[in-house]
Amino acid sequence: MAAVDITRRQLGHRLLAVGLGCAALAVAPAGRADGRDDHERARRAFEAGEVMPLRVLLEQVELTYPGQVLEVELEREDGRWVYELKLLRGGGEMLELELDARDGTLLKLKGRDVRPERGHGERR
């Protein structure tokens, strides 16, 4: 089996592109099937300081919960914007996180035997 030579940074850039597309699609208003307003709503929320850049959020998450980002959604819940992430971690573990989109605060974490990677997530 041939090894794929991809750096963590390259993977992050690819995942960022996918994540931004998913986040833009996830903010569609009910009853709107064409998605024209999705990007606009996400952009307005960002410009108003209601959401942090997805790139920054993913960098923060990677420090504590490294893994492959499978899905990103940006939703409005209880009056605030929330990023919902699905990650695939080493060993095939699936992890679901809900984070406050304004500051990246972890709101909910689901997964089996969930704990930060050793040596990750420590702030100095």
N, CA and C atoms as a LAMMPS dump frame, in Angstrom:
ITEM: TIMESTEP
0
ITEM: NUMBER OF ATOMS
372
ITEM: BOX BOUNDS ff ff ff
-5.0000000000000000e+02 5.0000000000000000e+02
-5.0000000000000000e+02 5.0000000000000000e+02
-5.0000000000000000e+02 5.0000000000000000e+02
ITEM: ATOMS id mol type element x y z
1 1 1 N 0.846 -1.172 0
2 1 2 C 0 0 0
3 1 3 C 0.891 1.234 0
4 2 1 N 0.66 2.144 -0.927
5 2 2 C 1.465 3.354 -1.038
6 2 3 C 1.017 4.378 -0.004
7 3 1 N 1.968 5.046 0.573
8 3 2 C 1.654 6.075 1.565
9 3 3 C 1.349 7.388 0.854
10 4 1 N 0.413 8.11 1.379
11 4 2 C 0.069 9.419 0.836
12 4 3 C 0.85 10.458 1.619
13 5 1 N 1.609 11.281 0.908
14 5 2 C 2.429 12.297 1.558
15 5 3 C 1.662 13.613 1.576
16 6 1 N 1.029 13.892 2.694
17 6 2 C 0.276 15.137 2.848
18 6 3 C 0.587 15.692 4.229
19 7 1 N 0.907 16.947 4.265
20 7 2 C 1.23 17.551 5.553
21 7 3 C -0.045 17.901 6.295
22 8 1 N 0.084 18.067 7.573
23 8 2 C -1.064 18.446 8.409
24 8 3 C -1.62 19.798 7.952
25 9 1 N -0.744 20.706 7.547
26 9 2 C -1.177 22.025 7.07
27 9 3 C -1.983 21.882 5.78
28 10 1 N -1.507 21.049 4.835
29 10 2 C -2.245 20.849 3.589
30 10 3 C -3.616 20.256 3.874
31 11 1 N -3.659 19.292 4.77
32 11 2 C -4.933 18.682 5.13
33 11 3 C -5.85 19.723 5.756
34 12 1 N -5.297 20.552 6.617
35 12 2 C -6.093 21.594 7.251
36 12 3 C -6.685 22.556 6.239
37 13 1 N -5.894 22.913 5.222
38 13 2 C -6.396 23.833 4.195
39 13 3 C -7.527 23.191 3.402
40 14 1 N -7.379 21.925 3.083
41 14 2 C -8.437 21.226 2.343
42 14 3 C -9.697 21.117 3.192
43 15 1 N -9.512 20.786 4.464
44 15 2 C -10.669 20.668 5.352
45 15 3 C -11.328 22.022 5.571
46 16 1 N -10.533 23.066 5.605
47 16 2 C -11.087 24.406 5.76
48 16 3 C -11.992 24.753 4.585
49 17 1 N -11.542 24.44 3.384
50 17 2 C -12.352 24.731 2.201
51 17 3 C -13.674 23.973 2.247
52 18 1 N -13.611 22.703 2.606
53 18 2 C -14.831 21.902 2.723
54 18 3 C -15.714 22.452 3.836
55 19 1 N -15.103 22.774 4.955
56 19 2 C -15.861 23.275 6.101
57 19 3 C -16.56 24.591 5.818
58 20 1 N -15.878 25.499 5.127
59 20 2 C -16.502 26.781 4.798
60 20 3 C -17.707 26.586 3.892
61 21 1 N -17.571 25.67 2.953
62 21 2 C -18.707 25.378 2.08
63 21 3 C -19.87 24.803 2.857
64 22 1 N -19.575 23.876 3.759
65 22 2 C -20.631 23.275 4.586
66 22 3 C -21.269 24.317 5.499
67 23 1 N -20.452 25.171 6.086
68 23 2 C -20.99 26.185 6.991
69 23 3 C -21.896 27.152 6.247
70 24 1 N -21.504 27.52 5.053
71 24 2 C -22.335 28.437 4.272
72 24 3 C -23.661 27.79 3.916
73 25 1 N -23.637 26.504 3.601
74 25 2 C -24.872 25.802 3.252
75 25 3 C -25.765 25.572 4.454
76 26 1 N -25.177 25.472 5.613
77 26 2 C -25.944 25.113 6.81
78 26 3 C -26.808 26.24 7.353
79 27 1 N -26.605 27.455 6.909
80 27 2 C -27.364 28.57 7.459
81 27 3 C -28.55 28.974 6.589
82 28 1 N -29.014 28.068 5.737
83 28 2 C -30.138 28.378 4.844
84 28 3 C -31.411 28.602 5.644
85 29 1 N -32.15 29.647 5.323
86 29 2 C -33.428 29.852 5.994
87 29 3 C -34.43 28.79 5.572
88 30 1 N -35.369 28.495 6.455
89 30 2 C -36.371 27.478 6.158
90 30 3 C -37.151 27.878 4.916
91 31 1 N -37.441 26.894 4.073
92 31 2 C -38.23 27.129 2.888
93 31 3 C -37.427 27.643 1.708
94 32 1 N -36.164 27.825 1.852
95 32 2 C -35.33 28.344 0.767
96 32 3 C -34.469 27.21 0.25
97 33 1 N -34.735 26.729 -0.957
98 33 2 C -34.033 25.559 -1.472
99 33 3 C -32.831 25.915 -2.337
100 34 1 N -32.767 27.134 -2.867
101 34 2 C -31.691 27.442 -3.802
102 34 3 C -30.388 27.826 -3.119
103 35 1 N -30.403 28.154 -1.831
104 35 2 C -29.183 28.415 -1.08
105 35 3 C -28.523 29.75 -1.369
106 36 1 N -29.186 30.652 -2.106
107 36 2 C -28.563 31.93 -2.441
108 36 3 C -28.274 32.784 -1.214
109 37 1 N -29.085 32.674 -0.187
110 37 2 C -28.903 33.503 1.005
111 37 3 C -27.926 32.902 2.013
112 38 1 N -27.54 31.642 1.841
113 38 2 C -26.681 30.956 2.81
114 38 3 C -25.375 31.7 3.041
115 39 1 N -24.676 31.933 1.97
116 39 2 C -23.379 32.589 2.076
117 39 3 C -23.539 33.992 2.649
118 40 1 N -24.566 34.673 2.213
119 40 2 C -24.801 36.045 2.67
120 40 3 C -25.065 36.104 4.177
121 41 1 N -25.875 35.188 4.699
122 41 2 C -26.158 35.167 6.141
123 41 3 C -24.89 34.884 6.939
124 42 1 N -24.088 33.936 6.474
125 42 2 C -22.841 33.61 7.17
126 42 3 C -21.88 34.795 7.124
127 43 1 N -21.791 35.452 5.98
128 43 2 C -20.904 36.607 5.84
129 43 3 C -21.345 37.751 6.752
130 44 1 N -22.644 38.016 6.788
131 44 2 C -23.153 39.091 7.657
132 44 3 C -22.883 38.779 9.132
133 45 1 N -23.067 37.53 9.521
134 45 2 C -22.809 37.14 10.913
135 45 3 C -21.332 37.342 11.253
136 46 1 N -20.45 36.991 10.322
137 46 2 C -19.018 37.181 10.54
138 46 3 C -18.686 38.669 10.652
139 47 1 N -19.199 39.468 9.717
140 47 2 C -18.91 40.902 9.72
141 47 3 C -19.455 41.598 10.967
142 48 1 N -20.546 41.074 11.512
143 48 2 C -21.135 41.656 12.722
144 48 3 C -20.43 41.176 13.99
145 49 1 N -19.424 40.321 13.832
146 49 2 C -18.704 39.806 14.992
147 49 3 C -19.464 38.727 15.737
148 50 1 N -20.481 38.151 15.091
149 50 2 C -21.285 37.111 15.734
150 50 3 C -20.661 35.727 15.606
151 51 1 N -19.759 35.555 14.64
152 51 2 C -19.083 34.267 14.475
153 51 3 C -17.594 34.504 14.238
154 52 1 N -16.781 33.606 14.766
155 52 2 C -15.353 33.673 14.53
156 52 3 C -15.055 32.95 13.215
157 53 1 N -13.933 33.244 12.577
158 53 2 C -13.593 32.54 11.345
159 53 3 C -13.472 31.036 11.599
160 54 1 N -14.009 30.26 10.686
161 54 2 C -13.962 28.806 10.832
162 54 3 C -12.521 28.314 10.925
163 55 1 N -11.623 28.929 10.168
164 55 2 C -10.214 28.534 10.194
165 55 3 C -9.654 28.618 11.612
166 56 1 N -9.956 29.707 12.304
167 56 2 C -9.463 29.907 13.67
168 56 3 C -10.068 28.862 14.603
169 57 1 N -11.356 28.625 14.459
170 57 2 C -12.03 27.63 15.288
171 57 3 C -11.419 26.241 15.083
172 58 1 N -11.187 25.862 13.822
173 58 2 C -10.617 24.541 13.538
174 58 3 C -9.205 24.408 14.099
175 59 1 N -8.436 25.49 14.073
176 59 2 C -7.097 25.454 14.665
177 59 3 C -7.183 25.212 16.167
178 60 1 N -8.138 25.853 16.834
179 60 2 C -8.315 25.658 18.276
180 60 3 C -8.724 24.222 18.582
181 61 1 N -9.661 23.702 17.823
182 61 2 C -10.144 22.335 18.042
183 61 3 C -9.014 21.341 17.823
184 62 1 N -8.211 21.556 16.791
185 62 2 C -7.112 20.65 16.462
186 62 3 C -6.113 20.524 17.613
187 63 1 N -5.938 21.584 18.391
188 63 2 C -5.002 21.536 19.516
189 63 3 C -5.429 20.526 20.578
190 64 1 N -6.723 20.415 20.794
191 64 2 C -7.232 19.549 21.852
192 64 3 C -7.777 18.23 21.328
193 65 1 N -8.417 18.267 20.184
194 65 2 C -9.061 17.082 19.613
195 65 3 C -8.632 16.896 18.161
196 66 1 N -7.377 16.495 17.934
197 66 2 C -6.931 16.317 16.554
198 66 3 C -7.715 15.205 15.866
199 67 1 N -7.955 15.407 14.598
200 67 2 C -8.666 14.411 13.812
201 67 3 C -9.075 14.997 12.479
202 68 1 N -9.718 14.18 11.689
203 68 2 C -10.172 14.593 10.368
204 68 3 C -11.58 15.17 10.477
205 69 1 N -11.763 16.383 10.005
206 69 2 C -13.081 17.017 10.03
207 69 3 C -13.926 16.4 8.929
208 70 1 N -15.057 15.822 9.321
209 70 2 C -15.952 15.198 8.358
210 70 3 C -17.115 16.103 7.98
211 71 1 N -17.547 16.92 8.926
212 71 2 C -18.721 17.751 8.682
213 71 3 C -18.669 18.993 9.565
214 72 1 N -19.099 20.106 9
215 72 2 C -19.207 21.358 9.741
216 72 3 C -20.558 21.973 9.414
217 73 1 N -21.255 22.405 10.437
218 73 2 C -22.514 23.119 10.248
219 73 3 C -22.482 24.37 11.108
220 74 1 N -23.081 25.423 10.593
221 74 2 C -23.241 26.659 11.348
222 74 3 C -24.735 26.889 11.471
223 75 1 N -25.228 26.873 12.702
224 75 2 C -26.665 26.988 12.936
225 75 3 C -26.953 28.044 13.987
226 76 1 N -28.156 28.548 13.937
227 76 2 C -28.626 29.504 14.939
228 76 3 C -29.451 28.715 15.945
229 77 1 N -29.007 28.678 17.213
230 77 2 C -29.698 27.928 18.261
231 77 3 C -29.853 28.806 19.495
232 78 1 N -31.062 28.904 19.983
233 78 2 C -31.346 29.674 21.2
234 78 3 C -30.749 31.081 21.154
235 79 1 N -30.854 31.724 20.001
236 79 2 C -30.397 33.1 19.875
237 79 3 C -28.909 33.282 19.652
238 80 1 N -28.163 32.206 19.472
239 80 2 C -26.728 32.351 19.209
240 80 3 C -26.31 31.413 18.081
241 81 1 N -25.204 31.765 17.436
242 81 2 C -24.644 30.941 16.376
243 81 3 C -23.815 29.821 17.003
244 82 1 N -23.968 28.619 16.449
245 82 2 C -23.267 27.44 16.963
246 82 3 C -22.638 26.689 15.79
247 83 1 N -21.339 26.383 15.922
248 83 2 C -20.678 25.489 14.972
249 83 3 C -20.853 24.064 15.491
250 84 1 N -21.281 23.169 14.616
251 84 2 C -21.361 21.749 14.941
252 84 3 C -20.332 21.035 14.079
253 85 1 N -19.435 20.302 14.732
254 85 2 C -18.363 19.599 14.031
255 85 3 C -18.463 18.104 14.265
256 86 1 N -18.159 17.332 13.242
257 86 2 C -17.979 15.888 13.38
258 86 3 C -16.545 15.594 12.982
259 87 1 N -15.832 14.923 13.885
260 87 2 C -14.43 14.58 13.658
261 87 3 C -14.25 13.079 13.681
262 88 1 N -13.321 12.595 12.876
263 88 2 C -12.9 11.205 12.93
264 88 3 C -11.504 11.203 13.521
265 89 1 N -11.375 10.581 14.686
266 89 2 C -10.096 10.555 15.388
267 89 3 C -9.389 9.238 15.131
268 90 1 N -8.142 9.158 15.58
269 90 2 C -7.372 7.939 15.44
270 90 3 C -8.113 6.745 16.01
271 91 1 N -7.971 5.6 15.376
272 91 2 C -8.664 4.405 15.835
273 91 3 C -10.115 4.357 15.393
274 92 1 N -10.525 5.306 14.556
275 92 2 C -11.881 5.297 14.032
276 92 3 C -12.926 5.895 14.951
277 93 1 N -12.509 6.562 16.011
278 93 2 C -13.451 7.16 16.96
279 93 3 C -14.118 8.387 16.348
280 94 1 N -15.447 8.433 16.422
281 94 2 C -16.22 9.581 15.947
282 94 3 C -16.461 10.516 17.121
283 95 1 N -16.282 11.79 16.891
284 95 2 C -16.451 12.797 17.926
285 95 3 C -17.338 13.908 17.376
286 96 1 N -18.318 14.331 18.175
287 96 2 C -19.196 15.431 17.783
288 96 3 C -19.033 16.556 18.794
289 97 1 N -18.8 17.757 18.29
290 97 2 C -18.625 18.923 19.141
291 97 3 C -19.606 20.008 18.73
292 98 1 N -20.117 20.715 19.717
293 98 2 C -20.88 21.933 19.472
294 98 3 C -20.121 23.051 20.159
295 99 1 N -19.841 24.113 19.408
296 99 2 C -19.047 25.22 19.921
297 99 3 C -19.754 26.54 19.664
298 100 1 N -19.661 27.433 20.631
299 100 2 C -20.196 28.772 20.452
300 100 3 C -19.412 29.416 19.309
301 101 1 N -20.115 29.859 18.274
302 101 2 C -19.455 30.392 17.084
303 101 3 C -18.807 31.751 17.321
304 102 1 N -19.173 32.436 18.384
305 102 2 C -18.59 33.751 18.657
306 102 3 C -17.175 33.62 19.225
307 103 1 N -16.972 32.669 20.161
308 103 2 C -15.677 32.596 20.844
309 103 3 C -15.063 31.199 20.906
310 104 1 N -15.737 30.19 20.357
311 104 2 C -15.188 28.842 20.328
312 104 3 C -15.377 28.047 21.604
313 105 1 N -16.159 28.552 22.549
314 105 2 C -16.409 27.831 23.794
315 105 3 C -17.106 26.507 23.5
316 106 1 N -16.59 25.432 24.081
317 106 2 C -17.187 24.115 23.905
318 106 3 C -18.51 24.056 24.653
319 107 1 N -19.586 23.759 23.925
320 107 2 C -20.916 23.683 24.519
321 107 3 C -21.338 22.245 24.766
322 108 1 N -20.952 21.352 23.857
323 108 2 C -21.357 19.955 23.973
324 108 3 C -20.304 19.087 23.295
325 109 1 N -20.061 17.924 23.887
326 109 2 C -19.078 16.987 23.363
327 109 3 C -19.653 15.59 23.463
328 110 1 N -19.688 14.885 22.337
329 110 2 C -20.208 13.518 22.336
330 110 3 C -19.215 12.603 21.643
331 111 1 N -19.042 11.439 22.222
332 111 2 C -18.162 10.433 21.662
333 111 3 C -17.816 9.426 22.738
334 112 1 N -17.329 8.29 22.328
335 112 2 C -16.963 7.259 23.284
336 112 3 C -15.575 7.541 23.85
337 113 1 N -15.448 7.427 25.167
338 113 2 C -14.162 7.619 25.845
339 113 3 C -13.509 8.936 25.415
340 114 1 N -14.267 10.014 25.497
341 114 2 C -13.805 11.317 25.03
342 114 3 C -12.818 11.915 26.02
343 115 1 N -11.671 12.272 25.508
344 115 2 C -10.677 12.997 26.296
345 115 3 C -9.7 13.645 25.32
346 116 1 N -9.1 14.746 25.739
347 116 2 C -8.129 15.414 24.867
348 116 3 C -6.936 14.507 24.611
349 117 1 N -6.291 14.703 23.463
350 117 2 C -5.069 13.971 23.159
351 117 3 C -4 14.364 24.161
352 118 1 N -3.179 13.438 24.541
353 118 2 C -2.108 13.726 25.49
354 118 3 C -1.145 14.752 24.898
355 119 1 N -0.872 15.782 25.684
356 119 2 C 0.042 16.822 25.231
357 119 3 C -0.624 17.893 24.398
358 120 1 N -1.908 17.703 24.088
359 120 2 C -2.643 18.694 23.303
360 120 3 C -3.566 19.459 24.23
361 121 1 N -3.889 20.65 23.83
362 121 2 C -4.87 21.436 24.554
363 121 3 C -4.353 22.126 25.795
364 122 1 N -3.083 21.983 26.085
365 122 2 C -2.53 22.652 27.252
366 122 3 C -2.155 24.064 26.85
367 123 1 N -2.669 25.025 27.571
368 123 2 C -2.358 26.418 27.261
369 123 3 C -1.375 26.945 28.279
370 124 1 N -0.456 27.718 27.806
371 124 2 C 0.57 28.28 28.678
372 124 3 C 0.418 29.763 28.749
